[in-house]
């Protein structure tokens, strides 16, 4: 999909270039190589480093694997033209769908997340903010996030492993066929829909938690543990106030399958939590003098799933500076996909200890080496670069084909018929079989015995 969409964009841009080689169409192998370069730069925390410095082969400041796989002009050209939808029809689609530039790819990747992994019994629902300050109609401002400005995504993450199971981009109001409700109750039901009926628990913060959502999820065999705001209508007045309540005291309330607790961690402050997992007022004895209820202990243990994924994404971030918000979303999908791949790899190999940096490097090199191998077969590539690529791939460089058995044509010179007029290379050597002038780059030598057998 990425290759087809990018090629359609390149075809539009080709008339701006005087030389065809400067705007060649791409293929899947090259797109994978491009993504491999992004992963490799992220693994060494060079995602935001200047492109010219990454590709510098003369001063020794560049990454050898990067400039051996692709030249800097091609990298910059592909990054400018990287697209994830049909650019020829986007103008019509974006009128009714704000997420048109990324929707199809986003949905396919999320389906793959759910197809290849079975989550544990405990998951976390929270919001993620992709840092972005450019022009975007649904950009959000969240002051308690490190980036503050960006694109908000609702994420459902496994608590046992940092595996992202479901994602939904917040696109604001979107009148038309793609309109969805942004009501908190509806958001909770949509994001948790893949685990409905599977007897799993979802931990969420007070933006998502409500009695209505807890009841509806319980009907779908999904339990909830989450903090709840004091201004909710379902919260009794006695649970909101801290008057005449001692420090580390708890007040419990029960309603059908739901338990509400109000805990006083310090003077004049009350913390409210709602749970459909707990049905009693048990106190966690391991909390000592603080006498925390079991509900709070459970919440503290399972609340950090999305925050952990955010931290891991920022540690080895593949993102580069860009003014296009679809590219910012794509970089985030690449980060999350690599984390999910690591979770699956460790689960399938007995939870062996794997360094994430090395895992990312292996992924990157696996995507880059096929492109480097193809580049090594290019005729006009300098020999020193071919030698370096052969070392990078770990294969011996094939011996240069020996020059062709040829005969001079009475000292006359002529243009090599294989080089063409653009190169305009002349030679005195001509082919013994067809008699055409052939330069040393396009001929081979043969020993007498091979030549006799050939003739």
N, C-alpha and C positions, 0 to 999 in steps of 0.2 A: 504493500500500500504506500509506504513512504517513497519507494523508488518510483512508482508510477506518478505520484503527485509531484515529486521533485522534477521529473522529466517534463511534465506538462509546464511547469514554471520555467524550466530552462529553455524550452521551445519558444516561449514568449520573449525571453531575454536575449535570444541568439542574435536578433537583428541589431543589437547594440554593440556587437563585437565584429571587428573587421576580419579576424582570423577564426576559422572553424574550430581549431584546436583549443582556443581559449574558452569555448562554451560547448564542450562536448556533453552529450547526454550521459547519464550515469547508469549503473546497474546495481543489483543487490549486493554483489561482492564489495563494491566500493562503498556503499552505504554502511555495510557492516564494518568495514575498515574505518570509516569515519567515526562510528560509534565506539569502536575499540580505542581510537585515539582519545576520545572524550573520557572513557573509563580509565585509561592509563594516566591521563593528566590528573584526574580526580584522585586516583590512588596515591599519588605523591603530593597531593594538595597543591597542584598547580593549575587548577581550573580557571582561575582569574588572571593567570600570568599572561603577559604580552605574547601574542601569537608569533611575532618575528623572533622573539627570544627562544620560544619553544622549538622552532624550526631552524635555529641557527646552527649550521654545520661547520662554519669557518672559525669562529672564536672558541668553540668548544662549550658554549653555554646551553646548547639545545639538547633535547632528548633524542638519542640516536634512533631508538625504535620508531619515534614519531616521524622524523624527516626521511627515514628509509622507507617508510610505508607510503608516504604521500608528500608531494611538494606543497609549499606554503600557499602558492597561488590557487592550486586546486582546492585546498582545504577552505580557504576564504570564500571561494566561489560556491562551493557546496553549502557552506553555512549560510550564505546569503540567500540561497535558493531552496533551502530545505523546507518542504511543505508536507502537510499531513492530510490534505483534502484536494479536491479538484479546483485549482485557482480560476478556471474558466467559468465556473458556475457559482463561485462563492458570493458574488455580489447579490445574486437573487436569494441564496439560502440564508445569508446573514441578516436579511431583513426580517426573517421570522425565527431565527435561531442564533442567539448570541454566541453559542459555543460551536458554531459550524466549523471553524478552522481546525478543531481538535476532537470533535465529538466522536466520530467513527473510530478513530484510533484509541481514544480513551476507553470507550466501551469494550473494544476487543481485548485490550490489555487487562481490564478489570475482570472480564469473563475468564481469562486465562488464570488470574489469581485464584478464582474460585474453583476452577476445573482441576487444578493440580495439587490441591492441599485440603486436608480435613482439619479444621481448627479444633483446639481443645475445648473444654467445657466452660472456660472463662475468657471473655473478650472485653475490650475497652472501646467505648464510643467517645470521640472527642473531635475537635476541629484542628486543622492544620493550616498554616498560613505560608504560602509560597512568596518569598520576597520579590516584590515587583513594584516599581514606582513609575512605570511608563503609562501610556494611555490605554485604559481599559474601562469599559462601561460598568463592570461589576467589581472593580477594585475595592477592597475593604480597608478600614482602619481599625486595628485592634491594639490598644495601647499596651496591654500586658504581654504581647508577643515580642520577641527580640527584633523582628524586622519592622513591626508596626504597620507598614503598608504592604499590601499584596493581595493575592488571590486565595480565597478561603475554600478549603476542601474539608468535607466531613469524612472521617476515616474510622473504619472498624478494624481493630488490630487484636491479634491473639495475645493473651497474657503470658502463656507458657513460652512462646518464642516470638520475637518481634516481626511476625508475619502480618502484612496488611491484607485483609480478606475482602474489603469492599471500600470503594471511594465514590464520592459524589461532589462535583464542583458546584459551589454556590454561584448561580448566575443572575441573581436578583429577579425582577419581574421580566417575564419573557412571553408576552402575548402571542398566541398563535398555536400551532400544533404541538410545540414543545413546552408549553406552559405547565408548570408544576407548582404546587403549593409550597411556600417557604415557612408555613406554620411549624412550630417546633414539634408538635405532636406528629404531623405528617412526615417531617424529616426523620424522626426516630423510627417510624414504621418502615419507611423506604430503605434506609441504610441497613437496618437489621433484618430485612426481608429474607436474605439468603439463609439465615439460621432459624427461621420460624419453624416450629414443630420439632426441633432437635434437642430440646431440654438443655439449653445452654444459658449461661448468665451473662448479662451485659452490665458493665460498670460505667457510669456516666456522671458528668458534673451537673451543676444546678441549671445550666442553660437548657438541658434536654429533659431533666427529670420532672415528672408530674404524676399525679395519681391516675389521671386518665390514661397516660401512656403505659404506666405500670400495669394497670388492669388489662388493657388491650394486649400487651405482650404476654401477660400471664395466660390469657385465653389461647394464645398461639404457642404455648409451652416454652416460653422464654421468660426467665426471671430477670429482675432489675435490682441493682444496688447503686444508690447515688445520693449526692447532696441535693437538697431542695431549698428553694428560696423562702424566706420568711413571709413574703407578701402573697404567697399562694393562698387561694381561698380555702383550700382543703386543710391548711395548717391551723389548728386551734390556737387561740390567743395565749393559753397557758404555756404553750411550747415556745412562743416567741420571746417572752419576757424572762429576765433573769433575776427579778426582784425576789428576795427571800430564798434564793437558791444558793447552796454552798458550792465551792469550787470542786471540780471533778465529780459532780453529781449528774445523774441521768434520769430522764423522764421518758417513759415509754407509752406509746399509744397503739392500739390494734384495731384494724378495720378489715374484715373479711380475710383476705390472704395477704394483707399489707401491714407492715410494722413501721411505725414512725418513732424516732428517738431524738431527743433534744439533750445534748451533752454540753456541759459548761467546762471548757478547758482552762479558762481563767476568769477572773471577776468581771462581771458585766458583759460577757460574751457567751453566746450560745451557738452551737453547731447543730444543724438539722440534717438528718439522713433518713431516707426512705428505702425499704427493702421488701421484696417479695420472696426472699430466700429464708430469712430468719423469721421465726414465729414466736419468739420468747424474749425475755429481757436479760439474757445471759451477759455476764461481765467477763472480760478476758483477764484471767488471773495473772498472765505473764506481763501485763502492763504495770504491775506493781501498785504504787500509791495513786497513780493517775486513774485507775479503775475505768479503763476505756471499755465501752460495750463491744461485743463481738462484731457488730455491724461496722463500726468505725475501723476496727483492726482489719476486717476483710476489705473494706474500701481502700485503705492505705496500701494494702498489698497488691491490689489489682488496678489501680487508677492510672498507672504511668505507662501504659502500652504505647499510646500515640506519642507521648513526650519522648520515649526512648527511640522511636523511629525517627522523630525530628532530629534528635541528637546524632544518630547514626548517619542520617542524610547530610547533615552539616559537616561531619567529620571528614568524609571523602566525597565532597560535592563535585559533580561533573559539570555544573552550570557555568556558563560563560555570560558575560555582559551582553544583553540584547534588548532592543526596544520592542520586540515582538512578544506579546504575552503567550501565544501558543508554544513558542520555543521554551519559555520559562516552565510551562506545564509539562512539556516533553522531558526537560531535564529532570524534573521531579519524578516523573514516571520511570526514568532510567535509574535514578537512585533507589527508588522503592523496589523496582524489579530485581536489582542486584542483591538487595537485602533479602527479598523473598527467595531468590535462587540459593543463597547461602543457607537459609533455614531448611529448604528442601534437601540440599546436599548433605547437611549435617544429620538430618533425620534419617536419610537413606543409608548413612554410613556409620550408624551406631553412635551418633552424637560425638564424633571425634573432634578433637581440638583443631580448629582451623583459623589461622590469622586472616581477618577480613581483607587486609591490605594485599596479602599474597593471593587470596581468592580473586579479588578484583583484577590484579595483574594477570592472572591466568586467563580470566575471561577476555580481557583486552587483547592479549597476545593471540589468543585463539581466533579472534575476529580480524586481527591485523595481518597475521602471517600469510594467509592466502592472497591478500592484495599485494603484499610485498613480493611474494613469489611470482605473481603475474607481472609486476613491474620490472623484475629482474630480466624478463625475456624481451624487454624493449630494446630495439636495436640501437637507438641513439643515446642510451644511458651510458654515462662515463664508466670506464672499467673499474675505477677505484670505488665507485658507488656499488657496482655489482659485487665486488669483493666484500664490501661491508654487509650487503644484504645476504650474501651466502653465509657469512659468519653469524648474522642475526638469525637466520633460519636454521643454522646448524647443519647445512648440507655443503658438500664440496662443490666449488664452482666448476662447471663443465669446462673442459679445455676448449680454448677458442678454436673454432673450426679452421682447419688448415686451408691455406689459400688455394684457389682453383688452378687446375692445370690449364694454362693459357699460353697463347703465343703472340708475340708482338706482330703488328701488321705493318711492317716496313717503316717503323718510326712514326707513323701517322697518329694523330691524337683525335679523340672523339669524346662526346658526352656519354656518361654511363646511362644506359637506357633504363636502369632500375631506380636511379636517384631522381631522375626527372629534371625539368628545367628550374624548379624552385631551388634545388640544391646546387645545380649547375657545376657538377664535378666532372672534370675531364680526365682521361686516362689513355695510355698507349696499349693497354692490355685488352685483348678481345677473346671471346669464348671460342674454343677450338671446334665446338659442335655447330653453333649457330652463327658464329662470326661477329656477334654484336659486341660493341665496346662495353666492358664491365670493370668497375673500379674494384680495388682490393677488398672493400667492405662487403661486396656482393659476389665473391668468388671463392673457390676452395682449391687447394693443391691436392694432387693425388700422386702416389708413387707409381712407378712404371708398371708394376704387376697389376695394380688395381685399375690403372688406365687401360691396359691391354684387355683385362677381363671385361671392363665396362664397354669398350668398343666392340 
